C-alpha cells in the first residue's frame, strides 16, 4: 500500500494492493473488512515505519542559520519520502475519525518538534513564541508541500529555498 501511494495511486484500489502483495482481493478482504480499514491500518503502520523521519537532527543546537537549515532539510526529507501517504491520511481524515486522530497526533508531534528545535532562538514561552511556532509549522506543513508541489509545480530545491527564507525571517536569522 505504501509503495502504491508513493507512486501516486491515491488511494490505491483494492485490486492494485492485492496484485502488488501477490494475493487475491478476497485475501485482502479476509484481513481488512473494507478499503477504509486497510487505509486506517496503513496510517497506523506509517507511524511505526517512518517515525524516525519526524525527528530533527540535533534539535536546538547551533546558530539560528543552522537550526533553520536542519529544520527545512528534515521537512523536505519527510515529505519527499512519505508526503503522498501523509496527504492521503489528511484527505481521509475528513471522513474517518480514527485516521483523523492519527493525523492530529502526527501534526502535534511535528509542531512540538518545531517548538523544541527553535526554543533557543525564539525565547521564553509566550503568545508571541507560540504564534511564531505555529507560523513555521504551517509554512512547512504537508498541506503547504502538497500545494507547492502539485498546484504550483515547485521542485524540492525551490521549496527548500522558499522555506529557508521564510523561516529565517520568522526566527530573525
C-alpha positions in Angstrom: 0.0 0.0 0.0 2.8 2.4 0.9 4.6 1.9 -2.4 1.4 2.4 -4.4 0.6 5.6 -2.6 4.1 6.9 -3.0 3.8 6.1 -6.8 0.8 8.4 -6.9 -2.2 6.0 -6.7 -4.4 8.0 -4.3 -6.0 5.9 -2.9 -4.9 2.6 -4.4 -7.7 0.3 -5.5 -8.0 -3.0 -3.6 -7.1 -4.9 -6.8 -3.9 -2.9 -7.1 -3.0 -3.6 -3.5 -3.8 -7.3 -4.0 -1.7 -7.5 -7.2 1.3 -5.8 -5.5 1.1 -8.0 -2.5 0.7 -11.1 -4.6 -2.6 -12.2 -3.1 -6.2 -12.2 -4.2 -8.7 -9.4 -3.4 -10.6 -12.0 -1.3 -7.4 -12.3 0.9 -7.3 -8.6 1.4 -10.9 -8.5 2.5 -10.3 -11.5 4.8 -7.9 -9.4 6.8 -9.4 -6.0 6.2 -13.2 -5.7 6.0 -13.1 -2.6 3.8 -10.7 -0.4 2.0 -11.2 2.1 4.8 -9.9 -0.5 7.3 -6.9 -1.1 5.1 -6.2 2.6 4.9 -6.5 3.0 8.7 -4.0 0.2 9.2 -1.7 1.8 6.7 -1.8 5.1 8.7 -1.1 3.2 11.9 1.9 1.3 10.3 3.1 4.6 8.8 3.9 5.8 12.3 5.8 2.7 13.1 7.7 2.6 9.8 8.6 6.3 9.4 8.7 7.6 13.0 12.4 8.4 12.6 11.6 10.9 9.8 9.5 13.0 12.3 12.7 13.9 14.3 15.1 16.7 13.6 18.8 16.1 13.7 20.4 17.7 16.8 17.3 19.8 17.8 18.1 23.2 19.4 21.9 23.0 18.7 23.8 25.7 16.8 23.2 29.1 15.3 19.8 30.2 14.0 21.0 29.7 10.5 22.0 26.1 11.1 18.7 25.5 13.0 16.8 26.7 10.0 18.8 24.6 7.6 18.4 21.4 9.6 14.7 22.0 10.1 13.9 22.7 6.5 16.1 19.7 5.4 14.2 17.4 7.8 10.8 18.5 6.5 11.9 18.2 2.8 13.2 14.7 3.6 10.0 13.8 5.4 7.7 15.0 2.7 9.8 13.7 -0.2 9.8 10.3 1.3 6.3 9.9 2.6 4.4 13.0 1.5 1.8 11.0 -0.5 1.0 8.8 2.5 0.6 11.9 4.7 -1.5 13.6 2.1 -3.8 10.6 1.7 -4.2 10.4 5.5 -5.1 14.0 5.7 -7.7 13.6 2.9 -9.2 10.5 4.5 -9.2 12.2 8.0 -12.1 14.3 6.8 -14.4 11.3 7.0 -12.5 8.7 9.1 -12.4 9.5 12.8 -9.6 7.0 13.5 -7.4 8.4 10.8 -8.3 12.0 11.9 -7.0 11.1 15.4 -3.7 9.7 13.9 -3.3 12.8 11.7 -3.9 15.2 14.7 -1.3 13.3 16.8 1.2 13.4 13.9 0.7 17.1 13.4 1.0 17.7 17.2 4.3 15.9 17.2 5.6 17.9 14.3 4.6 21.2 15.9 6.1 20.1 19.3 9.4 19.2 17.4 9.3 22.6 15.8 8.9 24.4 19.1 11.7 22.3 20.7 14.0 22.8 17.8 13.7 26.6 17.8 13.3 27.2 21.5 16.8 28.7 21.9 16.2 31.4 19.3 12.5 32.2 19.9 12.9 33.0 23.6 10.7 32.1 26.6 7.3 30.6 26.2 4.8 33.3 25.3 1.9 34.1 23.0 4.4 35.6 20.5 6.6 32.4 20.5 3.6 30.2 20.1 2.5 32.3 17.1 5.9 32.0 15.5 6.0 28.3 16.0 2.5 28.0 14.5 3.6 30.1 11.5 6.8 28.0 11.0 4.9 24.7 11.4 2.1 25.9 9.0 4.6 27.2 6.4 6.5 23.9 6.4 3.4 21.5 6.6 2.2 18.7 4.4 -0.6 20.9 3.2 2.0 23.5 2.1 4.1 20.8 0.5 1.2 19.5 -1.5 0.1 22.9 -2.6 3.7 23.9 -3.7 4.5 20.6 -5.5 1.1 19.8 -7.1 -0.5 23.2 -7.7 2.5 25.4 -8.1 4.7 22.8 -9.6 7.7 23.7 -7.4 10.7 21.3 -7.0 12.1 20.3 -3.6 15.0 22.7 -4.2 12.7 25.6 -4.9 10.6 24.8 -1.8 13.8 24.5 0.3 14.9 28.0 -0.8 11.4 29.5 -0.1 11.0 27.7 3.3 14.6 28.7 4.3 13.9 32.3 3.5 10.6 32.4 5.3 11.7 30.5 8.4 14.8 32.6 8.6 12.7 35.8 8.6 10.5 34.4 11.4 13.4 33.4 13.6 15.3 36.5 12.9 18.4 35.0 11.3 
